[in-house]
């Protein structure tokens, strides 16, 4: 589903790419997760979405450690 969402948004929505990266990491597909997170980072490099950029870095750190990323539930 995340892949379809990225396709529909032409890989131009960082939130969708973060979701895709997390899904790939959960499935142990870390190479693809790194590709998706890199695309999200590029899109966020010029954006003023500081909260999303921070989340992107959190996801990236988890992927680089080859661990699935899971958002903390409140």
mmJSON file of the N, C-alpha and C atoms, coordinates in Angstrom:
{"data_MODEL":{"atom_site":{
"group_PDB":["ATOM","ATOM","ATOM","ATOM","ATOM","ATOM","ATOM","ATOM","ATOM","ATOM","ATOM","ATOM","ATOM","ATOM","ATOM","ATOM","ATOM","ATOM","ATOM","ATOM","ATOM","ATOM","ATOM","ATOM","ATOM","ATOM","ATOM","ATOM","ATOM","ATOM","ATOM","ATOM","ATOM","ATOM","ATOM","ATOM","ATOM","ATOM","ATOM","ATOM","ATOM","ATOM","ATOM","ATOM","ATOM","ATOM","ATOM","ATOM","ATOM","ATOM","ATOM","ATOM","ATOM","ATOM","ATOM","ATOM","ATOM","ATOM","ATOM","ATOM","ATOM","ATOM","ATOM","ATOM","ATOM","ATOM","ATOM","ATOM","ATOM","ATOM","ATOM","ATOM","ATOM","ATOM","ATOM","ATOM","ATOM","ATOM","ATOM","ATOM","ATOM","ATOM","ATOM","ATOM","ATOM","ATOM","ATOM","ATOM","ATOM","ATOM","ATOM","ATOM","ATOM","ATOM","ATOM","ATOM","ATOM","ATOM","ATOM","ATOM","ATOM","ATOM","ATOM","ATOM","ATOM","ATOM","ATOM","ATOM","ATOM","ATOM","ATOM","ATOM","ATOM","ATOM","ATOM","ATOM","ATOM","ATOM","ATOM","ATOM","ATOM","ATOM","ATOM","ATOM","ATOM","ATOM","ATOM","ATOM","ATOM","ATOM","ATOM","ATOM","ATOM","ATOM","ATOM","ATOM","ATOM","ATOM","ATOM","ATOM","ATOM","ATOM","ATOM","ATOM","ATOM","ATOM","ATOM","ATOM","ATOM","ATOM","ATOM","ATOM","ATOM","ATOM","ATOM","ATOM","ATOM","ATOM","ATOM","ATOM","ATOM","ATOM","ATOM","ATOM","ATOM","ATOM","ATOM","ATOM","ATOM","ATOM","ATOM","ATOM","ATOM","ATOM","ATOM","ATOM","ATOM","ATOM","ATOM","ATOM","ATOM","ATOM","ATOM","ATOM","ATOM","ATOM","ATOM","ATOM","ATOM","ATOM","ATOM","ATOM","ATOM","ATOM","ATOM","ATOM","ATOM","ATOM","ATOM","ATOM","ATOM","ATOM","ATOM","ATOM","ATOM","ATOM","ATOM","ATOM","ATOM","ATOM","ATOM","ATOM","ATOM","ATOM","ATOM","ATOM","ATOM","ATOM","ATOM","ATOM","ATOM","ATOM"],
"id":[1,2,3,4,5,6,7,8,9,10,11,12,13,14,15,16,17,18,19,20,21,22,23,24,25,26,27,28,29,30,31,32,33,34,35,36,37,38,39,40,41,42,43,44,45,46,47,48,49,50,51,52,53,54,55,56,57,58,59,60,61,62,63,64,65,66,67,68,69,70,71,72,73,74,75,76,77,78,79,80,81,82,83,84,85,86,87,88,89,90,91,92,93,94,95,96,97,98,99,100,101,102,103,104,105,106,107,108,109,110,111,112,113,114,115,116,117,118,119,120,121,122,123,124,125,126,127,128,129,130,131,132,133,134,135,136,137,138,139,140,141,142,143,144,145,146,147,148,149,150,151,152,153,154,155,156,157,158,159,160,161,162,163,164,165,166,167,168,169,170,171,172,173,174,175,176,177,178,179,180,181,182,183,184,185,186,187,188,189,190,191,192,193,194,195,196,197,198,199,200,201,202,203,204,205,206,207,208,209,210,211,212,213,214,215,216,217,218,219,220,221,222],
"type_symbol":["N","C","C","N","C","C","N","C","C","N","C","C","N","C","C","N","C","C","N","C","C","N","C","C","N","C","C","N","C","C","N","C","C","N","C","C","N","C","C","N","C","C","N","C","C","N","C","C","N","C","C","N","C","C","N","C","C","N","C","C","N","C","C","N","C","C","N","C","C","N","C","C","N","C","C","N","C","C","N","C","C","N","C","C","N","C","C","N","C","C","N","C","C","N","C","C","N","C","C","N","C","C","N","C","C","N","C","C","N","C","C","N","C","C","N","C","C","N","C","C","N","C","C","N","C","C","N","C","C","N","C","C","N","C","C","N","C","C","N","C","C","N","C","C","N","C","C","N","C","C","N","C","C","N","C","C","N","C","C","N","C","C","N","C","C","N","C","C","N","C","C","N","C","C","N","C","C","N","C","C","N","C","C","N","C","C","N","C","C","N","C","C","N","C","C","N","C","C","N","C","C","N","C","C","N","C","C","N","C","C","N","C","C","N","C","C","N","C","C","N","C","C"],
"label_atom_id":["N","CA","C","N","CA","C","N","CA","C","N","CA","C","N","CA","C","N","CA","C","N","CA","C","N","CA","C","N","CA","C","N","CA","C","N","CA","C","N","CA","C","N","CA","C","N","CA","C","N","CA","C","N","CA","C","N","CA","C","N","CA","C","N","CA","C","N","CA","C","N","CA","C","N","CA","C","N","CA","C","N","CA","C","N","CA","C","N","CA","C","N","CA","C","N","CA","C","N","CA","C","N","CA","C","N","CA","C","N","CA","C","N","CA","C","N","CA","C","N","CA","C","N","CA","C","N","CA","C","N","CA","C","N","CA","C","N","CA","C","N","CA","C","N","CA","C","N","CA","C","N","CA","C","N","CA","C","N","CA","C","N","CA","C","N","CA","C","N","CA","C","N","CA","C","N","CA","C","N","CA","C","N","CA","C","N","CA","C","N","CA","C","N","CA","C","N","CA","C","N","CA","C","N","CA","C","N","CA","C","N","CA","C","N","CA","C","N","CA","C","N","CA","C","N","CA","C","N","CA","C","N","CA","C","N","CA","C","N","CA","C","N","CA","C","N","CA","C","N","CA","C","N","CA","C","N","CA","C"],
"label_alt_id":[null,null,null,null,null,null,null,null,null,null,null,null,null,null,null,null,null,null,null,null,null,null,null,null,null,null,null,null,null,null,null,null,null,null,null,null,null,null,null,null,null,null,null,null,null,null,null,null,null,null,null,null,null,null,null,null,null,null,null,null,null,null,null,null,null,null,null,null,null,null,null,null,null,null,null,null,null,null,null,null,null,null,null,null,null,null,null,null,null,null,null,null,null,null,null,null,null,null,null,null,null,null,null,null,null,null,null,null,null,null,null,null,null,null,null,null,null,null,null,null,null,null,null,null,null,null,null,null,null,null,null,null,null,null,null,null,null,null,null,null,null,null,null,null,null,null,null,null,null,null,null,null,null,null,null,null,null,null,null,null,null,null,null,null,null,null,null,null,null,null,null,null,null,null,null,null,null,null,null,null,null,null,null,null,null,null,null,null,null,null,null,null,null,null,null,null,null,null,null,null,null,null,null,null,null,null,null,null,null,null,null,null,null,null,null,null,null,null,null,null,null,null],
"label_comp_id":["UNK","UNK","UNK","UNK","UNK","UNK","UNK","UNK","UNK","UNK","UNK","UNK","UNK","UNK","UNK","UNK","UNK","UNK","UNK","UNK","UNK","UNK","UNK","UNK","UNK","UNK","UNK","UNK","UNK","UNK","UNK","UNK","UNK","UNK","UNK","UNK","UNK","UNK","UNK","UNK","UNK","UNK","UNK","UNK","UNK","UNK","UNK","UNK","UNK","UNK","UNK","UNK","UNK","UNK","UNK","UNK","UNK","UNK","UNK","UNK","UNK","UNK","UNK","UNK","UNK","UNK","UNK","UNK","UNK","UNK","UNK","UNK","UNK","UNK","UNK","UNK","UNK","UNK","UNK","UNK","UNK","UNK","UNK","UNK","UNK","UNK","UNK","UNK","UNK","UNK","UNK","UNK","UNK","UNK","UNK","UNK","UNK","UNK","UNK","UNK","UNK","UNK","UNK","UNK","UNK","UNK","UNK","UNK","UNK","UNK","UNK","UNK","UNK","UNK","UNK","UNK","UNK","UNK","UNK","UNK","UNK","UNK","UNK","UNK","UNK","UNK","UNK","UNK","UNK","UNK","UNK","UNK","UNK","UNK","UNK","UNK","UNK","UNK","UNK","UNK","UNK","UNK","UNK","UNK","UNK","UNK","UNK","UNK","UNK","UNK","UNK","UNK","UNK","UNK","UNK","UNK","UNK","UNK","UNK","UNK","UNK","UNK","UNK","UNK","UNK","UNK","UNK","UNK","UNK","UNK","UNK","UNK","UNK","UNK","UNK","UNK","UNK","UNK","UNK","UNK","UNK","UNK","UNK","UNK","UNK","UNK","UNK","UNK","UNK","UNK","UNK","UNK","UNK","UNK","UNK","UNK","UNK","UNK","UNK","UNK","UNK","UNK","UNK","UNK","UNK","UNK","UNK","UNK","UNK","UNK","UNK","UNK","UNK","UNK","UNK","UNK","UNK","UNK","UNK","UNK","UNK","UNK"],
"label_asym_id":["A","A","A","A","A","A","A","A","A","A","A","A","A","A","A","A","A","A","A","A","A","A","A","A","A","A","A","A","A","A","A","A","A","A","A","A","A","A","A","A","A","A","A","A","A","A","A","A","A","A","A","A","A","A","A","A","A","A","A","A","A","A","A","A","A","A","A","A","A","A","A","A","A","A","A","A","A","A","A","A","A","A","A","A","A","A","A","A","A","A","A","A","A","A","A","A","A","A","A","A","A","A","A","A","A","A","A","A","A","A","A","A","A","A","A","A","A","A","A","A","A","A","A","A","A","A","A","A","A","A","A","A","A","A","A","A","A","A","A","A","A","A","A","A","A","A","A","A","A","A","A","A","A","A","A","A","A","A","A","A","A","A","A","A","A","A","A","A","A","A","A","A","A","A","A","A","A","A","A","A","A","A","A","A","A","A","A","A","A","A","A","A","A","A","A","A","A","A","A","A","A","A","A","A","A","A","A","A","A","A","A","A","A","A","A","A","A","A","A","A","A","A"],
"label_entity_id":["1","1","1","1","1","1","1","1","1","1","1","1","1","1","1","1","1","1","1","1","1","1","1","1","1","1","1","1","1","1","1","1","1","1","1","1","1","1","1","1","1","1","1","1","1","1","1","1","1","1","1","1","1","1","1","1","1","1","1","1","1","1","1","1","1","1","1","1","1","1","1","1","1","1","1","1","1","1","1","1","1","1","1","1","1","1","1","1","1","1","1","1","1","1","1","1","1","1","1","1","1","1","1","1","1","1","1","1","1","1","1","1","1","1","1","1","1","1","1","1","1","1","1","1","1","1","1","1","1","1","1","1","1","1","1","1","1","1","1","1","1","1","1","1","1","1","1","1","1","1","1","1","1","1","1","1","1","1","1","1","1","1","1","1","1","1","1","1","1","1","1","1","1","1","1","1","1","1","1","1","1","1","1","1","1","1","1","1","1","1","1","1","1","1","1","1","1","1","1","1","1","1","1","1","1","1","1","1","1","1","1","1","1","1","1","1","1","1","1","1","1","1"],
"label_seq_id":[1,1,1,2,2,2,3,3,3,4,4,4,5,5,5,6,6,6,7,7,7,8,8,8,9,9,9,10,10,10,11,11,11,12,12,12,13,13,13,14,14,14,15,15,15,16,16,16,17,17,17,18,18,18,19,19,19,20,20,20,21,21,21,22,22,22,23,23,23,24,24,24,25,25,25,26,26,26,27,27,27,28,28,28,29,29,29,30,30,30,31,31,31,32,32,32,33,33,33,34,34,34,35,35,35,36,36,36,37,37,37,38,38,38,39,39,39,40,40,40,41,41,41,42,42,42,43,43,43,44,44,44,45,45,45,46,46,46,47,47,47,48,48,48,49,49,49,50,50,50,51,51,51,52,52,52,53,53,53,54,54,54,55,55,55,56,56,56,57,57,57,58,58,58,59,59,59,60,60,60,61,61,61,62,62,62,63,63,63,64,64,64,65,65,65,66,66,66,67,67,67,68,68,68,69,69,69,70,70,70,71,71,71,72,72,72,73,73,73,74,74,74],
"pdbx_PDB_ins_code":[null,null,null,null,null,null,null,null,null,null,null,null,null,null,null,null,null,null,null,null,null,null,null,null,null,null,null,null,null,null,null,null,null,null,null,null,null,null,null,null,null,null,null,null,null,null,null,null,null,null,null,null,null,null,null,null,null,null,null,null,null,null,null,null,null,null,null,null,null,null,null,null,null,null,null,null,null,null,null,null,null,null,null,null,null,null,null,null,null,null,null,null,null,null,null,null,null,null,null,null,null,null,null,null,null,null,null,null,null,null,null,null,null,null,null,null,null,null,null,null,null,null,null,null,null,null,null,null,null,null,null,null,null,null,null,null,null,null,null,null,null,null,null,null,null,null,null,null,null,null,null,null,null,null,null,null,null,null,null,null,null,null,null,null,null,null,null,null,null,null,null,null,null,null,null,null,null,null,null,null,null,null,null,null,null,null,null,null,null,null,null,null,null,null,null,null,null,null,null,null,null,null,null,null,null,null,null,null,null,null,null,null,null,null,null,null,null,null,null,null,null,null],
"Cartn_x":[0.824,0.0,0.871,1.96,2.849,3.493,3.857,4.446,3.454,2.216,1.177,0.967,0.983,0.827,1.974,3.182,4.336,4.226,3.763,3.565,2.534,1.434,0.359,0.802,1.71,2.201,3.529,3.926,5.143,6.391,6.414,7.548,7.895,6.872,7.105,6.532,6.043,5.48,6.348,7.099,7.999,7.297,6.078,5.36,5.138,4.788,4.562,5.871,6.951,8.255,8.716,8.423,8.754,7.983,6.722,5.908,6.467,6.85,7.433,8.742,9.589,10.864,10.623,9.676,9.37,8.831,8.012,7.459,8.564,9.449,10.569,11.444,11.733,12.569,11.884,10.598,9.847,9.961,10.019,10.125,11.571,12.512,13.925,14.55,13.886,14.381,15.086,16.235,16.918,17.503,17.913,18.443,17.358,16.173,15.058,14.614,14.673,14.324,15.274,16.557,17.536,17.268,16.891,16.562,15.376,14.346,13.141,13.441,14.216,14.517,15.4,16.275,17.121,16.281,15.277,14.376,13.62,13.161,12.454,13.382,14.609,15.58,15.795,15.905,16.109,14.933,13.728,12.544,12.456,12.907,12.808,13.972,15.006,16.181,15.862,14.895,14.53,13.195,12.584,11.258,11.384,10.341,10.329,9.595,9.435,8.725,9.716,10.047,11.073,10.686,9.428,8.977,9.095,8.699,8.791,10.253,11.086,12.517,13.149,12.752,13.272,12.825,11.592,11.086,11.853,12.151,12.906,14.273,14.926,16.243,16.143,15.065,14.847,14.669,13.872,13.66,14.97,15.709,16.98,17.972,18.045,18.969,18.608,17.336,16.886,17.242,17.022,17.319,18.819,19.616,21.068,21.562,20.85,21.18,20.577,19.906,19.264,18.226,17.422,16.33,15.035,13.935,12.648,12.381,11.68,11.327,9.867,9.59,8.204,7.963,6.907,6.561,6.023,6.471,6.007,4.527,3.806,2.367,2.184,1.349,1.052,-0.23],
"Cartn_y":[-1.186,0.0,1.253,1.227,2.38,2.61,1.531,1.647,2.264,1.844,2.409,3.89,4.263,5.67,6.506,5.974,6.69,6.805,5.754,5.805,6.869,6.888,7.847,9.292,9.51,10.867,11.129,10.248,10.373,10.569,9.915,9.988,11.426,12.273,13.679,14.069,13.078,13.353,12.677,13.446,12.84,11.924,12.253,11.394,10.001,9.95,8.66,7.88,8.574,7.921,7.411,8.151,7.674,6.411,6.393,5.2,4.014,4.266,3.211,2.71,3.622,3.231,2.376,2.778,2.004,0.624,0.548,-0.746,-1.657,-1.11,-1.909,-2.4,-1.527,-1.921,-3.016,-2.893,-3.908,-5.27,-5.254,-6.499,-6.955,-6.208,-6.573,-6.181,-5.332,-4.877,-3.533,-3.575,-2.359,-1.556,-2.19,-1.463,-0.58,-1.151,-0.373,0.702,0.387,1.363,2.555,2.293,3.378,4.242,3.618,4.392,5.319,4.795,5.592,6.726,6.437,7.477,8.556,8.176,9.159,10.111,9.572,10.419,11.381,10.878,11.739,12.837,12.494,13.492,14.578,14.187,15.168,16.129,15.594,16.451,17.385,16.908,17.703,18.676,18.561,19.413,20.892,21.196,22.59,22.971,22.05,22.3,22.871,23.508,24.083,23.181,21.93,20.973,20.35,21.088,20.652,19.372,19.245,18.049,16.81,16.934,15.805,15.485,16.511,16.29,15.549,15.889,15.198,13.741,13.504,12.129,11.359,12.007,11.382,10.936,11.771,11.419,10.263,10.2,9.099,7.781,7.834,6.64,6.232,7.215,6.937,6.271,6.749,6.159,4.708,4.425,3.054,2.159,2.671,1.896,1.655,2.678,2.525,1.484,1.348,0.321,-1.03,-1.07,-2.29,-2.83,-1.892,-2.24,-1.646,-2.349,-1.766,-0.527,0.424,1.637,1.564,1.812,1.813,3.075,3.78,5.006,4.68,5.438,5.229,5.591,4.739,4.986,5.668,6.704,7.42,6.905],
"Cartn_z":[0.0,0.0,0.0,0.781,0.825,-0.544,-1.204,-2.537,-3.518,-3.436,-4.307,-4.02,-2.744,-2.373,-2.93,-2.874,-3.431,-4.943,-5.582,-7.034,-7.403,-6.665,-6.96,-6.74,-5.807,-5.53,-6.218,-7.119,-7.924,-7.055,-5.91,-4.978,-4.589,-4.454,-4.115,-2.764,-2.004,-0.687,0.372,1.15,2.131,3.131,3.528,4.473,3.898,2.634,1.981,1.879,1.575,1.474,2.84,3.903,5.255,5.59,5.221,5.452,4.669,3.429,2.6,3.208,3.652,4.269,5.502,6.337,7.547,7.191,6.157,5.732,5.203,4.406,3.913,5.062,6.01,7.156,7.971,8.147,8.897,8.216,6.895,6.13,5.968,6.545,6.438,5.113,4.365,3.065,3.24,3.895,4.323,3.163,2.107,0.953,0.343,0.166,-0.373,0.616,1.908,2.935,2.869,2.677,2.576,1.346,0.25,-0.958,-0.704,-0.07,0.198,1.166,2.201,3.192,2.574,1.661,0.982,0.131,-0.545,-1.336,-0.432,0.716,1.67,2.181,2.502,2.968,1.924,0.674,-0.391,-0.487,-0.392,-0.456,0.745,1.892,3.107,3.288,2.47,2.652,2.455,1.632,1.38,2.018,2.7,3.28,4.693,5.123,6.469,7.464,7.123,7.979,8.963,10.006,10.953,11.69,12.062,12.782,11.901,10.659,9.729,9.425,9.31,9.073,10.244,11.466,12.648,12.657,12.277,12.198,11.133,10.034,8.955,9.456,10.23,10.765,11.757,12.515,13.446,12.695,11.647,10.82,10.152,9.641,8.971,9.914,11.156,12.132,12.408,12.505,12.733,11.545,10.356,9.146,9.035,9.318,9.249,10.253,11.366,12.365,11.993,10.841,10.332,11.322,11.822,12.734,12.184,12.377,11.991,12.838,12.274,13.014,13.394,14.636,15.117,15.911,15.552,16.225,17.614,18.594,19.965,20.064,20.728,20.926,22.26,22.28,23.529,24.126],
"occupancy":[1.0,1.0,1.0,1.0,1.0,1.0,1.0,1.0,1.0,1.0,1.0,1.0,1.0,1.0,1.0,1.0,1.0,1.0,1.0,1.0,1.0,1.0,1.0,1.0,1.0,1.0,1.0,1.0,1.0,1.0,1.0,1.0,1.0,1.0,1.0,1.0,1.0,1.0,1.0,1.0,1.0,1.0,1.0,1.0,1.0,1.0,1.0,1.0,1.0,1.0,1.0,1.0,1.0,1.0,1.0,1.0,1.0,1.0,1.0,1.0,1.0,1.0,1.0,1.0,1.0,1.0,1.0,1.0,1.0,1.0,1.0,1.0,1.0,1.0,1.0,1.0,1.0,1.0,1.0,1.0,1.0,1.0,1.0,1.0,1.0,1.0,1.0,1.0,1.0,1.0,1.0,1.0,1.0,1.0,1.0,1.0,1.0,1.0,1.0,1.0,1.0,1.0,1.0,1.0,1.0,1.0,1.0,1.0,1.0,1.0,1.0,1.0,1.0,1.0,1.0,1.0,1.0,1.0,1.0,1.0,1.0,1.0,1.0,1.0,1.0,1.0,1.0,1.0,1.0,1.0,1.0,1.0,1.0,1.0,1.0,1.0,1.0,1.0,1.0,1.0,1.0,1.0,1.0,1.0,1.0,1.0,1.0,1.0,1.0,1.0,1.0,1.0,1.0,1.0,1.0,1.0,1.0,1.0,1.0,1.0,1.0,1.0,1.0,1.0,1.0,1.0,1.0,1.0,1.0,1.0,1.0,1.0,1.0,1.0,1.0,1.0,1.0,1.0,1.0,1.0,1.0,1.0,1.0,1.0,1.0,1.0,1.0,1.0,1.0,1.0,1.0,1.0,1.0,1.0,1.0,1.0,1.0,1.0,1.0,1.0,1.0,1.0,1.0,1.0,1.0,1.0,1.0,1.0,1.0,1.0,1.0,1.0,1.0,1.0,1.0,1.0,1.0,1.0,1.0,1.0,1.0,1.0],
"B_iso_or_equiv":[0.0,0.0,0.0,0.0,0.0,0.0,0.0,0.0,0.0,0.0,0.0,0.0,0.0,0.0,0.0,0.0,0.0,0.0,0.0,0.0,0.0,0.0,0.0,0.0,0.0,0.0,0.0,0.0,0.0,0.0,0.0,0.0,0.0,0.0,0.0,0.0,0.0,0.0,0.0,0.0,0.0,0.0,0.0,0.0,0.0,0.0,0.0,0.0,0.0,0.0,0.0,0.0,0.0,0.0,0.0,0.0,0.0,0.0,0.0,0.0,0.0,0.0,0.0,0.0,0.0,0.0,0.0,0.0,0.0,0.0,0.0,0.0,0.0,0.0,0.0,0.0,0.0,0.0,0.0,0.0,0.0,0.0,0.0,0.0,0.0,0.0,0.0,0.0,0.0,0.0,0.0,0.0,0.0,0.0,0.0,0.0,0.0,0.0,0.0,0.0,0.0,0.0,0.0,0.0,0.0,0.0,0.0,0.0,0.0,0.0,0.0,0.0,0.0,0.0,0.0,0.0,0.0,0.0,0.0,0.0,0.0,0.0,0.0,0.0,0.0,0.0,0.0,0.0,0.0,0.0,0.0,0.0,0.0,0.0,0.0,0.0,0.0,0.0,0.0,0.0,0.0,0.0,0.0,0.0,0.0,0.0,0.0,0.0,0.0,0.0,0.0,0.0,0.0,0.0,0.0,0.0,0.0,0.0,0.0,0.0,0.0,0.0,0.0,0.0,0.0,0.0,0.0,0.0,0.0,0.0,0.0,0.0,0.0,0.0,0.0,0.0,0.0,0.0,0.0,0.0,0.0,0.0,0.0,0.0,0.0,0.0,0.0,0.0,0.0,0.0,0.0,0.0,0.0,0.0,0.0,0.0,0.0,0.0,0.0,0.0,0.0,0.0,0.0,0.0,0.0,0.0,0.0,0.0,0.0,0.0,0.0,0.0,0.0,0.0,0.0,0.0,0.0,0.0,0.0,0.0,0.0,0.0],
"pdbx_formal_charge":[null,null,null,null,null,null,null,null,null,null,null,null,null,null,null,null,null,null,null,null,null,null,null,null,null,null,null,null,null,null,null,null,null,null,null,null,null,null,null,null,null,null,null,null,null,null,null,null,null,null,null,null,null,null,null,null,null,null,null,null,null,null,null,null,null,null,null,null,null,null,null,null,null,null,null,null,null,null,null,null,null,null,null,null,null,null,null,null,null,null,null,null,null,null,null,null,null,null,null,null,null,null,null,null,null,null,null,null,null,null,null,null,null,null,null,null,null,null,null,null,null,null,null,null,null,null,null,null,null,null,null,null,null,null,null,null,null,null,null,null,null,null,null,null,null,null,null,null,null,null,null,null,null,null,null,null,null,null,null,null,null,null,null,null,null,null,null,null,null,null,null,null,null,null,null,null,null,null,null,null,null,null,null,null,null,null,null,null,null,null,null,null,null,null,null,null,null,null,null,null,null,null,null,null,null,null,null,null,null,null,null,null,null,null,null,null,null,null,null,null,null,null],
"auth_seq_id":[1,1,1,2,2,2,3,3,3,4,4,4,5,5,5,6,6,6,7,7,7,8,8,8,9,9,9,10,10,10,11,11,11,12,12,12,13,13,13,14,14,14,15,15,15,16,16,16,17,17,17,18,18,18,19,19,19,20,20,20,21,21,21,22,22,22,23,23,23,24,24,24,25,25,25,26,26,26,27,27,27,28,28,28,29,29,29,30,30,30,31,31,31,32,32,32,33,33,33,34,34,34,35,35,35,36,36,36,37,37,37,38,38,38,39,39,39,40,40,40,41,41,41,42,42,42,43,43,43,44,44,44,45,45,45,46,46,46,47,47,47,48,48,48,49,49,49,50,50,50,51,51,51,52,52,52,53,53,53,54,54,54,55,55,55,56,56,56,57,57,57,58,58,58,59,59,59,60,60,60,61,61,61,62,62,62,63,63,63,64,64,64,65,65,65,66,66,66,67,67,67,68,68,68,69,69,69,70,70,70,71,71,71,72,72,72,73,73,73,74,74,74],
"auth_comp_id":["UNK","UNK","UNK","UNK","UNK","UNK","UNK","UNK","UNK","UNK","UNK","UNK","UNK","UNK","UNK","UNK","UNK","UNK","UNK","UNK","UNK","UNK","UNK","UNK","UNK","UNK","UNK","UNK","UNK","UNK","UNK","UNK","UNK","UNK","UNK","UNK","UNK","UNK","UNK","UNK","UNK","UNK","UNK","UNK","UNK","UNK","UNK","UNK","UNK","UNK","UNK","UNK","UNK","UNK","UNK","UNK","UNK","UNK","UNK","UNK","UNK","UNK","UNK","UNK","UNK","UNK","UNK","UNK","UNK","UNK","UNK","UNK","UNK","UNK","UNK","UNK","UNK","UNK","UNK","UNK","UNK","UNK","UNK","UNK","UNK","UNK","UNK","UNK","UNK","UNK","UNK","UNK","UNK","UNK","UNK","UNK","UNK","UNK","UNK","UNK","UNK","UNK","UNK","UNK","UNK","UNK","UNK","UNK","UNK","UNK","UNK","UNK","UNK","UNK","UNK","UNK","UNK","UNK","UNK","UNK","UNK","UNK","UNK","UNK","UNK","UNK","UNK","UNK","UNK","UNK","UNK","UNK","UNK","UNK","UNK","UNK","UNK","UNK","UNK","UNK","UNK","UNK","UNK","UNK","UNK","UNK","UNK","UNK","UNK","UNK","UNK","UNK","UNK","UNK","UNK","UNK","UNK","UNK","UNK","UNK","UNK","UNK","UNK","UNK","UNK","UNK","UNK","UNK","UNK","UNK","UNK","UNK","UNK","UNK","UNK","UNK","UNK","UNK","UNK","UNK","UNK","UNK","UNK","UNK","UNK","UNK","UNK","UNK","UNK","UNK","UNK","UNK","UNK","UNK","UNK","UNK","UNK","UNK","UNK","UNK","UNK","UNK","UNK","UNK","UNK","UNK","UNK","UNK","UNK","UNK","UNK","UNK","UNK","UNK","UNK","UNK","UNK","UNK","UNK","UNK","UNK","UNK"],
"auth_asym_id":["A","A","A","A","A","A","A","A","A","A","A","A","A","A","A","A","A","A","A","A","A","A","A","A","A","A","A","A","A","A","A","A","A","A","A","A","A","A","A","A","A","A","A","A","A","A","A","A","A","A","A","A","A","A","A","A","A","A","A","A","A","A","A","A","A","A","A","A","A","A","A","A","A","A","A","A","A","A","A","A","A","A","A","A","A","A","A","A","A","A","A","A","A","A","A","A","A","A","A","A","A","A","A","A","A","A","A","A","A","A","A","A","A","A","A","A","A","A","A","A","A","A","A","A","A","A","A","A","A","A","A","A","A","A","A","A","A","A","A","A","A","A","A","A","A","A","A","A","A","A","A","A","A","A","A","A","A","A","A","A","A","A","A","A","A","A","A","A","A","A","A","A","A","A","A","A","A","A","A","A","A","A","A","A","A","A","A","A","A","A","A","A","A","A","A","A","A","A","A","A","A","A","A","A","A","A","A","A","A","A","A","A","A","A","A","A","A","A","A","A","A","A"],
"auth_atom_id":["N","CA","C","N","CA","C","N","CA","C","N","CA","C","N","CA","C","N","CA","C","N","CA","C","N","CA","C","N","CA","C","N","CA","C","N","CA","C","N","CA","C","N","CA","C","N","CA","C","N","CA","C","N","CA","C","N","CA","C","N","CA","C","N","CA","C","N","CA","C","N","CA","C","N","CA","C","N","CA","C","N","CA","C","N","CA","C","N","CA","C","N","CA","C","N","CA","C","N","CA","C","N","CA","C","N","CA","C","N","CA","C","N","CA","C","N","CA","C","N","CA","C","N","CA","C","N","CA","C","N","CA","C","N","CA","C","N","CA","C","N","CA","C","N","CA","C","N","CA","C","N","CA","C","N","CA","C","N","CA","C","N","CA","C","N","CA","C","N","CA","C","N","CA","C","N","CA","C","N","CA","C","N","CA","C","N","CA","C","N","CA","C","N","CA","C","N","CA","C","N","CA","C","N","CA","C","N","CA","C","N","CA","C","N","CA","C","N","CA","C","N","CA","C","N","CA","C","N","CA","C","N","CA","C","N","CA","C","N","CA","C","N","CA","C","N","CA","C","N","CA","C","N","CA","C","N","CA","C"],
"pdbx_PDB_model_num":[1,1,1,1,1,1,1,1,1,1,1,1,1,1,1,1,1,1,1,1,1,1,1,1,1,1,1,1,1,1,1,1,1,1,1,1,1,1,1,1,1,1,1,1,1,1,1,1,1,1,1,1,1,1,1,1,1,1,1,1,1,1,1,1,1,1,1,1,1,1,1,1,1,1,1,1,1,1,1,1,1,1,1,1,1,1,1,1,1,1,1,1,1,1,1,1,1,1,1,1,1,1,1,1,1,1,1,1,1,1,1,1,1,1,1,1,1,1,1,1,1,1,1,1,1,1,1,1,1,1,1,1,1,1,1,1,1,1,1,1,1,1,1,1,1,1,1,1,1,1,1,1,1,1,1,1,1,1,1,1,1,1,1,1,1,1,1,1,1,1,1,1,1,1,1,1,1,1,1,1,1,1,1,1,1,1,1,1,1,1,1,1,1,1,1,1,1,1,1,1,1,1,1,1,1,1,1,1,1,1,1,1,1,1,1,1,1,1,1,1,1,1]
}}}
